[in-house]
Amino acid sequence: MTTASRPKGRTRINWAPYLLILPSLIYLVLFFGWPMIQGLILAIREESALLTLRSDAEQNSPIAGQLPRGMQVGILETQGNPIPPGEPAQGNLLTEVWFRVRGQDTAGQTIEGWSPERRIRVRESDADGTPTAGTVRSILASSADPLTRIYTEAGENSEVVGQMEARTAVEILDQATLEVWFLIRGENGNQTIEGWVPSRYINTLGDETQGRIEQGDTSQFTTRYIQRMVNDRFFWPALRTTLLLIVLIIPAQFVLAIIMALVIQAELKGSGIFLYIFAIALGISDLAVGIVWYSIFTQLGYLNSILEGLGLIDVPITYLSADTRYWILIAVWLAEMWRATALVMVIVIAGMQAISREVLEAAEVFGATLWQRIRYIILPLLRPSLQVALILRTILAFQVFAVVIVLSGGDIITVLSNETYRQYYELQNSNVAAAYAVFILLLSMITSFFYLRAVRTQEEVAG
Amino acid sequence: MTSAVDMQSKVVQVSPEVKAIHRRLKRRQSINRALTYLVGILISLWVLIPILFITSMALTTPAEVRSYPKGILPFIPLSTETMEFFLNSRGILPGLRNSVIVAVITLSLSTLIAAPAGYALSRFIFRGRDVFRLSILAVRAFPIVILSIPLAVVFLRAGIYDSVYSLALMHTALALPTTILVLSSVFSSIPYELEEAAMVFGCSPLQAFRYVVLPLVMPGIAASAIFTFVLSWNEVFAATILTIQNRTLPAQVLVTLNQSSEPYQFAGGFFMMIPALIFIYFIRRYLFNMWGQISK
């Protein structure tokens, strides 16, 4: 980078470069850093796993304890509470309606206040169906308070204005919808916890004394998704196949790529055409490549056509079936060799261009054979390029996806990225899918680190 | 390589032994050249024959596609029937439109965002430059799958799931690191002296950039944009995860693969390959700019 060695502004900070890189920094943080963290969170954090119990039927009252999702609880009492503004309606939300009424209390005075709908019988409504007048219900149960309390605000937590006798005529001035809260009791470990929770988190199972915690309001760290990933019956086969493919593909690919690069670098007449042909595959999608090789390996495909044309077989062989997994592996291997070698080749050629021509010519003049030139000059000087190519190629190999889907139908042999896709798309489980994604990331990081380490140790030994 | 040997033989008074060595060297060189050609042609065949196969399948009649043994193109009837059948299948034309929209947005957005950063990397030395460069390299070598899943969840919550625009945002993130590195190498190939000269003659830095640098880097920027287009056009994993109704072409083909006939599959494979066949030809000289950068 000779052009970069031109410092601008030696004494004060030059802000221009920072302004220039700012947009890309922001973009990468937004669409790279942040989703990465989200992915990690998805994989190890279970949302709404715990439900917080309050000591009173109010959002801000002290916490009585927490119970896990899915637990059976007893419902002891119910009470209506205002829904906090801006909260979306949720699954099991139970509501009750309260009316603002005006009427005479037990002392004969006219009072105004709120009372639940269950204590008021609506007698008159206006044209829209809004209730306008009614009477206080009589309470039949002997244990219940025969008088109906009137509150200053909707909700039993507010102060009582007064009490009304049954059958008192009231005007209905206003109404409000409240969420029902339950006083629940459940056992966490050996400890019994009792407290108030909004009904939206509870499935009452049709009766008013029993319920199940459907959903919590706090998240917690969990290894559940990772366990589910590891215990999935496709996990180990997918990991095995992915690693096997990497071991099979990468060494062969590097040999082929170096040969291709040597052909290009020999600068024969027409090496431009060679370069174009060799590089074509760089621009072909893995899906298209999968289809190309499917046309060769399918039962009525080109491979069988050729073999039959040569008289080697009489009936078409089935390659891509569950009984012939090794053939699928071979097909995937060939397809990946065909598709991704170009990438390695380009990096290797770029590295070779940096090797000085004089060194190679000198070696040739002094009679070094091609193999000696490769072994003692080209390969050592190519090491940085090869290292980068190795890292890039391995990380890409961890993501091999469409080729495998096309050639195996997606389940005869499977790879990690295919499982990520299956968990997300077919099983609709984005948490386990995120666990797979994080796992692929970890593997990529470990291998990159290993490559960097391995090459450095070699250099240290050599130096 | 020959020239060095030739010069030697002219300068030195040649003895028969030297002549013999010279002849041997010459012979070895021509054998080497012939061998190199042979290897080059073999590898070319390895690349081209599968392409010939899929092309034959796509450009013939569906009846020919289903026949066995399969033939290749000059020997089987040429027909647009299979391609027409594919292009008229459900979801293909909308998918094609979506693919083009996503790719065009991706290449515009990534070029717009990456060009300033590439310029900064090539022209300025600033504190944090190496860190920025290294993190770009690290991001470049990052598995994309990890991003699709959380982005899908985030997009779903934000209500922009299943849209070509949000997919383009994702593809831009994917293409950005490479684009920055490529553009920085493209800018580096233009000597700073040109800009300086323009400024000496009274241009402002912006004018110098606009009238001197920009015309020179346009081909490089175009090559990088084409590469971004191909990248987005080919991308299938994120496209399948992030869209449901508005699928791009590869996503549509992948999802319907199991229920589709062979003519459909082969025509689809060929169709998706066309941009690669055309564009790689135009940008082949820039490929080393693109990938060579990374190893520096």
HADDOCK unambig.tbl for C-alpha pairs under 7 A between the chains (distance, minus, plus):
assign (segid A and resid 3 and name CA) (segid B and resid 122 and name CA) 6.94 0.50 0.50
assign (segid A and resid 3 and name CA) (segid B and resid 123 and name CA) 6.36 0.50 0.50
assign (segid A and resid 3 and name CA) (segid B and resid 188 and name CA) 6.42 0.50 0.50
assign (segid A and resid 3 and name CA) (segid B and resid 191 and name CA) 6.62 0.50 0.50
assign (segid A and resid 3 and name CA) (segid B and resid 192 and name CA) 6.08 0.50 0.50
assign (segid A and resid 4 and name CA) (segid B and resid 122 and name CA) 5.58 0.50 0.50
assign (segid A and resid 4 and name CA) (segid B and resid 123 and name CA) 4.97 0.50 0.50
assign (segid A and resid 4 and name CA) (segid B and resid 124 and name CA) 5.70 0.50 0.50
assign (segid A and resid 4 and name CA) (segid B and resid 125 and name CA) 6.17 0.50 0.50
assign (segid A and resid 5 and name CA) (segid B and resid 125 and name CA) 6.81 0.50 0.50
assign (segid A and resid 7 and name CA) (segid B and resid 124 and name CA) 6.50 0.50 0.50
assign (segid A and resid 7 and name CA) (segid B and resid 125 and name CA) 5.72 0.50 0.50
assign (segid A and resid 8 and name CA) (segid B and resid 124 and name CA) 6.97 0.50 0.50
assign (segid A and resid 17 and name CA) (segid B and resid 120 and name CA) 4.92 0.50 0.50
assign (segid A and resid 17 and name CA) (segid B and resid 124 and name CA) 6.40 0.50 0.50
assign (segid A and resid 20 and name CA) (segid B and resid 116 and name CA) 4.82 0.50 0.50
assign (segid A and resid 20 and name CA) (segid B and resid 117 and name CA) 5.25 0.50 0.50
assign (segid A and resid 20 and name CA) (segid B and resid 120 and name CA) 6.05 0.50 0.50
assign (segid A and resid 21 and name CA) (segid B and resid 116 and name CA) 6.31 0.50 0.50
assign (segid A and resid 21 and name CA) (segid B and resid 117 and name CA) 4.26 0.50 0.50
assign (segid A and resid 21 and name CA) (segid B and resid 120 and name CA) 6.73 0.50 0.50
assign (segid A and resid 23 and name CA) (segid B and resid 113 and name CA) 5.92 0.50 0.50
assign (segid A and resid 24 and name CA) (segid B and resid 113 and name CA) 5.59 0.50 0.50
assign (segid A and resid 24 and name CA) (segid B and resid 114 and name CA) 6.26 0.50 0.50
assign (segid A and resid 24 and name CA) (segid B and resid 117 and name CA) 6.72 0.50 0.50
assign (segid A and resid 28 and name CA) (segid B and resid 173 and name CA) 6.49 0.50 0.50
assign (segid A and resid 31 and name CA) (segid B and resid 170 and name CA) 6.88 0.50 0.50
assign (segid A and resid 31 and name CA) (segid B and resid 173 and name CA) 5.99 0.50 0.50
assign (segid A and resid 32 and name CA) (segid B and resid 173 and name CA) 6.75 0.50 0.50
assign (segid A and resid 35 and name CA) (segid B and resid 147 and name CA) 5.90 0.50 0.50
assign (segid A and resid 35 and name CA) (segid B and resid 150 and name CA) 5.49 0.50 0.50
assign (segid A and resid 35 and name CA) (segid B and resid 151 and name CA) 5.78 0.50 0.50
assign (segid A and resid 36 and name CA) (segid B and resid 146 and name CA) 6.88 0.50 0.50
assign (segid A and resid 36 and name CA) (segid B and resid 147 and name CA) 6.11 0.50 0.50
assign (segid A and resid 38 and name CA) (segid B and resid 150 and name CA) 5.72 0.50 0.50
assign (segid A and resid 39 and name CA) (segid B and resid 146 and name CA) 6.83 0.50 0.50
assign (segid A and resid 39 and name CA) (segid B and resid 149 and name CA) 6.96 0.50 0.50
assign (segid A and resid 39 and name CA) (segid B and resid 150 and name CA) 4.79 0.50 0.50
assign (segid A and resid 263 and name CA) (segid B and resid 36 and name CA) 5.91 0.50 0.50
assign (segid A and resid 263 and name CA) (segid B and resid 40 and name CA) 6.05 0.50 0.50
assign (segid A and resid 274 and name CA) (segid B and resid 40 and name CA) 6.83 0.50 0.50
assign (segid A and resid 274 and name CA) (segid B and resid 44 and name CA) 6.92 0.50 0.50
assign (segid A and resid 276 and name CA) (segid B and resid 280 and name CA) 6.95 0.50 0.50
assign (segid A and resid 276 and name CA) (segid B and resid 281 and name CA) 5.92 0.50 0.50
assign (segid A and resid 276 and name CA) (segid B and resid 284 and name CA) 6.35 0.50 0.50
assign (segid A and resid 277 and name CA) (segid B and resid 44 and name CA) 6.14 0.50 0.50
assign (segid A and resid 277 and name CA) (segid B and resid 47 and name CA) 6.98 0.50 0.50
assign (segid A and resid 278 and name CA) (segid B and resid 44 and name CA) 6.54 0.50 0.50
assign (segid A and resid 278 and name CA) (segid B and resid 47 and name CA) 6.83 0.50 0.50
assign (segid A and resid 280 and name CA) (segid B and resid 276 and name CA) 6.37 0.50 0.50
assign (segid A and resid 280 and name CA) (segid B and resid 277 and name CA) 6.12 0.50 0.50
assign (segid A and resid 280 and name CA) (segid B and resid 280 and name CA) 6.04 0.50 0.50
assign (segid A and resid 283 and name CA) (segid B and resid 230 and name CA) 6.32 0.50 0.50
assign (segid A and resid 283 and name CA) (segid B and resid 276 and name CA) 4.48 0.50 0.50
assign (segid A and resid 283 and name CA) (segid B and resid 280 and name CA) 6.65 0.50 0.50
assign (segid A and resid 284 and name CA) (segid B and resid 234 and name CA) 6.86 0.50 0.50
assign (segid A and resid 284 and name CA) (segid B and resid 273 and name CA) 5.51 0.50 0.50
assign (segid A and resid 284 and name CA) (segid B and resid 276 and name CA) 5.56 0.50 0.50
assign (segid A and resid 285 and name CA) (segid B and resid 234 and name CA) 4.55 0.50 0.50
assign (segid A and resid 285 and name CA) (segid B and resid 235 and name CA) 6.92 0.50 0.50
assign (segid A and resid 288 and name CA) (segid B and resid 269 and name CA) 4.30 0.50 0.50
assign (segid A and resid 288 and name CA) (segid B and resid 270 and name CA) 6.97 0.50 0.50
assign (segid A and resid 288 and name CA) (segid B and resid 272 and name CA) 6.26 0.50 0.50
assign (segid A and resid 288 and name CA) (segid B and resid 273 and name CA) 6.45 0.50 0.50
assign (segid A and resid 291 and name CA) (segid B and resid 265 and name CA) 6.77 0.50 0.50
assign (segid A and resid 291 and name CA) (segid B and resid 266 and name CA) 6.44 0.50 0.50
assign (segid A and resid 291 and name CA) (segid B and resid 269 and name CA) 5.60 0.50 0.50
assign (segid A and resid 292 and name CA) (segid B and resid 50 and name CA) 6.45 0.50 0.50
assign (segid A and resid 292 and name CA) (segid B and resid 54 and name CA) 5.75 0.50 0.50
assign (segid A and resid 292 and name CA) (segid B and resid 269 and name CA) 6.61 0.50 0.50
assign (segid A and resid 295 and name CA) (segid B and resid 54 and name CA) 6.99 0.50 0.50
assign (segid A and resid 300 and name CA) (segid B and resid 68 and name CA) 5.88 0.50 0.50
assign (segid A and resid 300 and name CA) (segid B and resid 69 and name CA) 6.92 0.50 0.50
assign (segid A and resid 301 and name CA) (segid B and resid 70 and name CA) 6.58 0.50 0.50
assign (segid A and resid 302 and name CA) (segid B and resid 70 and name CA) 6.04 0.50 0.50
assign (segid A and resid 305 and name CA) (segid B and resid 68 and name CA) 6.91 0.50 0.50
assign (segid A and resid 305 and name CA) (segid B and resid 69 and name CA) 4.57 0.50 0.50
assign (segid A and resid 305 and name CA) (segid B and resid 70 and name CA) 5.81 0.50 0.50
assign (segid A and resid 338 and name CA) (segid B and resid 47 and name CA) 6.76 0.50 0.50
assign (segid A and resid 346 and name CA) (segid B and resid 287 and name CA) 6.84 0.50 0.50
assign (segid A and resid 346 and name CA) (segid B and resid 288 and name CA) 6.11 0.50 0.50
assign (segid A and resid 346 and name CA) (segid B and resid 291 and name CA) 6.56 0.50 0.50
assign (segid A and resid 347 and name CA) (segid B and resid 291 and name CA) 5.56 0.50 0.50
assign (segid A and resid 347 and name CA) (segid B and resid 292 and name CA) 5.30 0.50 0.50
assign (segid A and resid 350 and name CA) (segid B and resid 288 and name CA) 5.42 0.50 0.50
assign (segid A and resid 350 and name CA) (segid B and resid 292 and name CA) 4.65 0.50 0.50
assign (segid A and resid 351 and name CA) (segid B and resid 292 and name CA) 6.72 0.50 0.50
assign (segid A and resid 361 and name CA) (segid B and resid 1 and name CA) 6.29 0.50 0.50
assign (segid A and resid 384 and name CA) (segid B and resid 295 and name CA) 6.53 0.50 0.50
assign (segid A and resid 385 and name CA) (segid B and resid 295 and name CA) 5.08 0.50 0.50
assign (segid A and resid 388 and name CA) (segid B and resid 295 and name CA) 5.78 0.50 0.50
assign (segid A and resid 392 and name CA) (segid B and resid 141 and name CA) 5.66 0.50 0.50
assign (segid A and resid 395 and name CA) (segid B and resid 141 and name CA) 6.92 0.50 0.50
assign (segid A and resid 395 and name CA) (segid B and resid 143 and name CA) 6.37 0.50 0.50
assign (segid A and resid 399 and name CA) (segid B and resid 143 and name CA) 6.88 0.50 0.50
assign (segid A and resid 430 and name CA) (segid B and resid 149 and name CA) 6.71 0.50 0.50
assign (segid A and resid 433 and name CA) (segid B and resid 149 and name CA) 6.87 0.50 0.50
assign (segid A and resid 434 and name CA) (segid B and resid 146 and name CA) 6.93 0.50 0.50
assign (segid A and resid 434 and name CA) (segid B and resid 149 and name CA) 6.01 0.50 0.50
assign (segid A and resid 434 and name CA) (segid B and resid 150 and name CA) 6.92 0.50 0.50
assign (segid A and resid 437 and name CA) (segid B and resid 145 and name CA) 6.03 0.50 0.50
assign (segid A and resid 437 and name CA) (segid B and resid 146 and name CA) 4.43 0.50 0.50
assign (segid A and resid 438 and name CA) (segid B and resid 146 and name CA) 6.24 0.50 0.50
assign (segid A and resid 441 and name CA) (segid B and resid 143 and name CA) 6.24 0.50 0.50
assign (segid A and resid 441 and name CA) (segid B and resid 146 and name CA) 6.82 0.50 0.50
